[in-house]
Structure formats: structure tokens, C-alpha cells
Amino acid sequence: MMEVIIGLLEKGHPRISPTLYPLIFKGMIMIPISKEKCFHMHHWIINLFILIISLFIYIPKLIIGFSLGLFLQGLSYKDRFHFIINNPY
């Protein structure tokens, strides 16, 4: 149950999974490069960016802690460094 809530299942989709072409596909940031390939922005990169920004501007510790947890959790995925993937659109 906990895996479904926090997203520990690889290759799974979140419960809330909106699609907004061409930026979001089933809750994941995917930007089409061609008809066959797209760029997948992993959530750990977004949270790393938040952590780096927090070194220069004030961000509440709750958000920093949440971002740190999501950053570490994202690095536990096997596909963490796969950025160019097959286009799902």
C-alpha cells in the first residue's frame, strides 16, 4: 500500500495522472523531440534544482526536507539516468 502512495513502484503511474500535451504525459514531464523519442524530466532533477535554489534563497525547511526525500527516492530507480525515451504520445 505504501508503495502506491509514495511511488516506489518503478514503471508505475501515479493515481493522479493528468496528460497535457506536449508537456505532461500521465503525470510525468515528457517533452517530444520527434515522433519516436521524447525527453523525460525525472522528478529527482526537479527536486535537486529546488535543493540548489534553497542554498541561495529562503525556502521553508519542510519543503527542503520533502525535496530531499523525493530526490533520494528518485535516485533509487533503475532508469534514473534515462532521459531520452520512446515517445508515449
TORKE-267901 format. One record per residue (C-alpha): residue in one letter; x, y, z. Coordinates in steps of 0.001 Angstrom, whole numbers, plus 500000, padded with zeros to 6 digits. Example, Ala and Ser with C-alpha at 12.3 -4.5 7.8 and 13.67 -1.06 7.14 Angstrom:
BEGIN
{site a; {512300; 495500; 507800}}
{site s; {513670; 498940; 507140}}
This chain:
BEGIN
{site m; {500000; 500000; 500000}}
{site m; {502722; 502458; 500952}}
{site e; {504482; 501858; 497617}}
{site v; {501408; 503074; 495754}}
{site i; {501139; 506223; 497880}}
{site i; {504750; 507375; 497613}}
{site g; {505504; 505898; 494214}}
{site l; {508099; 503259; 494968}}
{site l; {506921; 501079; 492116}}
{site e; {509021; 501507; 489001}}
{site k; {507215; 501676; 485668}}
{site g; {504006; 502503; 487518}}
{site h; {501786; 505501; 487083}}
{site p; {500630; 507871; 489816}}
{site r; {496995; 507748; 490956}}
{site i; {496525; 511294; 489739}}
{site s; {497956; 511202; 486234}}
{site p; {496907; 514108; 484030}}
{site t; {498051; 514412; 480431}}
{site l; {498627; 517882; 478983}}
{site y; {500234; 517554; 475554}}
{site p; {503106; 518295; 474885}}
{site l; {504499; 518713; 478426}}
{site i; {502847; 516177; 480702}}
{site f; {502014; 512531; 479992}}
{site k; {500229; 510626; 482770}}
{site g; {501702; 512911; 485417}}
{site m; {505279; 512746; 484086}}
{site i; {507099; 515592; 482373}}
{site m; {507776; 514364; 478837}}
{site i; {508682; 516716; 476019}}
{site p; {508518; 515273; 472479}}
{site i; {511731; 515526; 470468}}
{site s; {510444; 513619; 467439}}
{site k; {507634; 511207; 466608}}
{site e; {509730; 508381; 468047}}
{site k; {511589; 509961; 471004}}
{site c; {510906; 512338; 473870}}
{site f; {512816; 513907; 476768}}
{site h; {511766; 512675; 480223}}
{site m; {512416; 515113; 483071}}
{site h; {512710; 512932; 486177}}
{site h; {511294; 514206; 489454}}
{site w; {514661; 513886; 491180}}
{site i; {516115; 516551; 488868}}
{site i; {513336; 518994; 489738}}
{site n; {513887; 518375; 493436}}
{site l; {517665; 518727; 493057}}
{site f; {517004; 522121; 491481}}
{site i; {514858; 523103; 494491}}
{site l; {517630; 521984; 496855}}
{site i; {520248; 524017; 494982}}
{site i; {517988; 527091; 494926}}
{site s; {517481; 526730; 498698}}
{site l; {521193; 527465; 499145}}
{site f; {520649; 530971; 497779}}
{site i; {517103; 531929; 498774}}
{site y; {514934; 531107; 501751}}
{site i; {512794; 528023; 501311}}
{site p; {510954; 526560; 504328}}
{site k; {512653; 523541; 505892}}
{site l; {509543; 521412; 505326}}
{site i; {509860; 521903; 501564}}
{site i; {513609; 521276; 501693}}
{site g; {513046; 518030; 503602}}
{site f; {510319; 516917; 501217}}
{site s; {512527; 517734; 498215}}
{site l; {515469; 515870; 499729}}
{site g; {513308; 512792; 500260}}
{site l; {511960; 512891; 496694}}
{site f; {515461; 513468; 495326}}
{site l; {516850; 510407; 497119}}
{site q; {513810; 508298; 496251}}
{site g; {514158; 509225; 492575}}
{site l; {517789; 508155; 492539}}
{site s; {516750; 504676; 493690}}
{site y; {515033; 503946; 490346}}
{site k; {516927; 501832; 487813}}
{site d; {516040; 504236; 484980}}
{site r; {517199; 507347; 486857}}
{site f; {519629; 508374; 484112}}
{site h; {517435; 507549; 481111}}
{site f; {516367; 510893; 479699}}
{site i; {515667; 510101; 476038}}
{site i; {512895; 507504; 475833}}
{site n; {510305; 506250; 473368}}
{site n; {507592; 508813; 472730}}
{site p; {504428; 507687; 474554}}
{site y; {502117; 510249; 472932}}
